[in-house]
């Protein structure tokens, strides 16, 4: 629950540092004193969009920081999943916004994404403002209330996993139908392309081999002439071989008298053997080279075929042509087997839909049981709140399959036996809607472990005894390891808080500033008296305020006996 709130340079607040208790607390203050500013700061902390206009004029940065006690709520898994430090006794959330428009979020002094701050915030604080009454117009809110009371998380998650699989299979089926239709439209063209490439009987490395062979054939005479000339220079009359042999004889003749030259003689002999081998190779190559016009034409024709296909299909290698051929073959195979694959996918989609229907029907049964519980609970809560003839019904009808099942939920309401049941948002007055929403919040708060609930003027449209009963409900909510804070204009509710905070404005040379402080008992008496009588506090109002506080204390003492 919220233990401490620190706000600096936020709209009209210079600096606010205030501590909160558990249980039920109230916040009062004149209209425009800054209660909405406190909520705005909390909203910023809980992930709402940052606006530089929220920074106090003349300041560079605003900061909102809150300390939470999570010791009674098992939230370690969230922190471990997000790789954040976990301190159950003092969890710190902080948000900073600069005048340059930059926003930073922190959890226990570790920087986090705004989405993480928001995800954590929704598990720590629920702020119920008047605009939340509009949720009664929203079907998904009403369905979520039923699911909370039904405690059907496991069944709902099982259904949602299956439904996602069903929708994915449906999308796959549509793609298959579209692809098959397009493929069949192009089937003749695809077959022509495949046949053309298949008939070419392409081999991976043939282009390079053919280009080398064509170059050889086109220069055959030039190559043969060069080889013959080289052979003649090497082994012909007066050629290198003959001269080298003469040099060898000359040196051999003096090796007996000049031993130092023997090594040179060996080297000449080795060179002669190597040159003879080279000469033989050149002669053999020269004999093999033949100009073959027929083969040259054959190679040229094959290369022309390859070049034509490469140009036609906008590729540069035979490998790419082969890959294209194989791809076309795969497309044609899919066309040939497409109808069968389509039928199999259609059967799978139908089977998944039937399974979804079965699970959705099971969800409906669970929700129907919860609906009966909600109807009884809401009637029990609304009668003491000044609607003695209330009828509240949870209407469950069928809708097309969706990610939450096939149930459409509507809360029906009437405050009079003579008036037919109709959607609550359409027939309930503002005060009745406030009581309905408070009753719903009280009911679901018992099923959801939410540390802090803040009601922003939930008492709109009510007064007197009804206001006192609403306060008792909020007291009851705050007595179960939960913190409930009510921003109120009603003295009956203000008197019920275990702690009472006042928001007020002060005028100074620097401008108007908003403040908030906890009231002592005597200050509470004056504040409640002012709420009863207006700006001129009468003795009767003071006595009435003291009586209200005494009655609350007496009732609380009896409850603890």
C-alpha positions, 0 to 999 in steps of 0.5 A: 500500500502507499506509504509515502508520496513525494511531489516536487515542481508539479503544477502548483506544488513546490514540494510535498512530502506526506505519509499515509496509513493503511485502512480508510483515509479521506482527503478533503479541500475546497474546489480548486484547492489542488486535489486533482493535482495530487491525482494527476501526480499519481497518474503520472507516476502510474504511467500516464503520458507526460506533459511539460505543462505539468512542470511548475512555471520556471522549473526545469524538472518535476519529480513524483516519487511513491513508496509502497509497502508490499509485504502483504502481497506476493509480488516477487515474481513480477520483479524477478521477471523484470530483473528488478530489485525486490524490497517488499517493505519499501518499493519505490516508484519514481517518475521525472519529466524535464522541461525539454520533454524528456521522461524517465521512470525508475523502480527501486532506483533502476531505470525502467521502460514506461510500460513496465512502470505502468504494468506495475502501477496497475497492480498497486493502485486503482484510481476510481474517478467519475469518468470511470462510471462510463465503464458501465457503458462498456461490455468488456468491463462488465464481462471482466467483472464477471470473470473476476468474481468467477475466478475463471483465469485458468479456463479463460487462459486455456480458451484464449490459447486455443482461440489464438491457435484457431485464429492463426489457422484461419489466417493460414487458410485464407493465405492458402486460398489466396495463394492457390487462387493466384497460382492457378491463375498463373499455372499455364505461365508457370508451367511454360517457364518451368518446362523451358528451364527443365528442357535446358538441362542446366548443370551447375558449373557448365557455363564456366567450362563452356566459356573456357572451351569456346575461348580455346576453340576460337584461338586454336590456330593462334595457340597451335602456331605459338606452341610449334614455334616454342617447340622449335626454339626448344628442340629444333636445330640450334635450339636451346636444347642443342646449345645446352647439350653443347655447354654440358659437353664443354664443362664435362671435359674439364671436370677432371682438372677443375673439380670445382665446376662439377656442381655446375655440370650437375645443374646443367644436366638437371636443367637439360632434363627439365627443359626436355620434359617441357619441350615434350609437353609443348609438343604434345599440347601442339599436337592436341590442339585442333580447330573444330568448327562443328564443336565451336558451333555447338558450344556457341549455341549452348552458351547462347541458350544460357545467355538468353535464359539469364537475360530473360529471367534477370539473373547472372548465373546458371545456379540462379536459373537452377534455383528458379527452376526448382522454385517453379517446380515447388509452386507447381507441386503446391498447385497439384497438391493444393486442393488436398492441403486446403481441405486438410487445413479447412478440417483443422480450422473447423476442428479448432473452432469446435474445440473453442466452442466447447471451451467457450460453453464451459466458460459460459457455465462458469460465468452464469454461476458467477452472475447469480452470485453478483446479482445477490451480492449487488442487491445486498449492497445496494438496498442499504445504499438507499435503493430498497426496490433495486433489481440488478441482473447480469444478462449473458447473451451469445456473441460471435467467438472472440478472444474472451469467449462467446458471451456478451454481458450486460448489467441490467438495473431498475430502482423501481418494481414498476420499471423494467430492467434496462442497461444500468448506464441508460436508466440509473441516475448519477447518484445511483451509478455512483452507488453501483460502481462503489458496490462493484468495486467493493465486491471485486476488491475481495477477489483481487489483491489490489493494495491501494484503491483511491475513490475520487468523489465517488459520492457524487449525487448522494448525501445523508444516510446513503453517504454514511453507508458508502463510507462504511463500505469503504471502511470495510474495504480498507479493513482487509489488508487494503488501503482505501483513500476517498476524495470527498465533499461530504462530511459523513464520509470525511468523518469515517476516515481513520486519517484525514488529509486536507488539500489547500492553497496559499497565496504568496509573492511567488504565486499560488501554491497547493499544499496537503497535510494531515489534520489533527482531531481539532482540525478535523472537527473544524474541517467537517464543521466547515463542510457542514455549514460553509465558510462561516462555522457555527457552534451547531456545526462544530457540535454536529462535527464532533458528534459525527466523529464520536459516532464513527469512533464508537462504531469502530470500537464496537466493531473491534469488541 
